[in-house]
Amino acid sequence: MKHKQIKPFPDNFLWGASTSAYQVEGAWNEDGKGPSVIDMRDNYPAGTTDFKVASDHYHRYKEDIALFAEMGLKAYRFSIAWTRIYPNGTGERNEKGIEFYHHLINELMKYNIEPIVTMYHFDLPYALQQQGGWSNRATIDAFEQYAKTLFECFGDRVKYWLTINEQNMMILHGDAIGTVDPNLENPKKALYQQNHHMFVAQAKAMILCHKMLPNAKIGPAPNIVSIYPASSKPEDILAADNYAAIRNWLYLDAAVYGRYHPIAWSYLEEKGYEPIIEDGDMEILASAKPDFIAFNYYTSQTVAASNGDESDIGHTGDQHITVGEPGVYKGVANPNLKKNEFGWEIDPVGFRTTCREIYSRYNLPLLVTENGLGAFDKLEDGDVVNDFYRIDFLRDHIKQLQLAITDGVEIFGYCPWSAIDLISTHQGCSKRYGFIYVNRTEDDLKDLRRIRKQSFYWYKEVIASNGSKL
Ligand code: BG6
């Protein structure tokens, strides 16, 4: 649709930026923090750093938040490390960890920056993992207890809560993220059982949030993207429909409607992956309602009809991420899209389409919790980082966001990834996303000093003009 007049961004639009605890904080074993599955990982790709120091945000949060305020951020989306609050995932609380987030949230309040809290961003406590992790129903109770503590401690200041970051990516690409237990006997069946337990845990957290904090809002935060058919061939369109059900709607239907999406369920049955659902689980899912849908968007995906064999499994971009499943859909590249330095396709129009699809299906307000460009930024003489490619990427996406708003989609915030440089999930710290450069390399921590990139100054103008100066 070509509009005669483009609508402005709403007043009070939450211009923000995002991070996650394990990727930015460092201090992995300080002040009583317990180890998470990420800390215990031993499969870092060659030449990439671990997460022990990361961007040292734990010690430098005041300086970082002052920079966020200078950029004009209206919101900051960050995650709380479960293992700072409960070093063993459950049991004894760690007051020092609670204190850290009190300070961090108070610092944000000082500058009128709205805290948006992700409760769990890939970093499951290792102690829980040792007892089966999400395969064990006890993890549901541990998550509920953790959620209760978060609401009790921070609910007086935090209005926006996100339950689980990218549950769908943990299930579909757990090997890339490092959250899948390599010793599982039938990994996929076990993963879908874990998935079910996460659905129940998420529903319980939403119910509890509404009970304890009637003025707060809570929602899921999956990675949702439009799935294109490779051609107008009906078989390709059917394959895209399969993949959309398995990748996107399975997760949002469970969160919003409290049901298993019928096509996704028939896929689970067909493959023998259907989870055990205990009495009462579906009632819990059905009685939990999110207030909004948060989602992460980096690029669309394209699939073709399945050949019915291993040739279906392809790399659409990132060599670490495979897409395709025999008999269901075949992952293919989209020849119409350019790629970034890491092979990820760039599709701003797909961002608009994704917003429209989600809103049409669920009719809930949307919050963008991630979108951004990973790149090998270069620090030049005089502390300059000319990341004009990032500005182009973000500008193109924000334009499409505004078109989605003009199309009638209700979107109340945009939090690109990432507020400051941090460690990528599986590609080290040389893959940078931030508005603020952190002076370190994979193997040399240097002085970790903060440097404003060109995109910092640009985003500041975008926010100051409420999106009218792109
Ligand atoms: C999302 C995650 O999958 O994408 C983030 O929520 C992650 O944790 C981001 O960093 C970018 O991916 P990557 O692999 O480039 O770090």
Residues whose N, C-alpha, C, O or C-beta is under 5 A from the ligand:
A	BS01	BG6	E166 G374 I423 S424 T425 H426
